[in-house]
Amino acid sequence: MMFWGQGMSWWGYLLMSLNTLVIWGLIIAAAVALVRYLSRAPERSAPRPPHQSTPEQVLAERFARGEIDEEEYRQRIEVLRRPAAGGPAGKP
């Protein structure tokens, strides 16, 4: 019959101790990884398309930033809201 203390030197105890530390380290790392994975916010399946600003919104943003004055804003907004007359701009 084999007893634990017989035939094992100091390196045997050292290897057993290191093996125990490695196993517990792997168990803890797996638990942390599992908790992080489960607590993550779910990802959306389809990304939203980027927001497209209308020409009036772009003009309003430029006016708000002070790039254009009120007179120029009013002139340009009037041109944008004017219905197109039968074709591309500038052609009869």
SULDA-V319585 format. One record per run of one state. SS is the DSSP state (alpha for helix, beta for strand, coil for the rest). FROM is the first residue (numbers start at 0). LEN is the number of residues. If there is no record, write none. Layout:
BEGIN
{{SS;FROM;LEN} {SS;FROM;LEN}}
END
This chain:
BEGIN
{{coil;0;9} {alpha;9;30} {coil;39;15} {alpha;54;11} {coil;65;4} {alpha;69;12} {coil;81;11}}
END
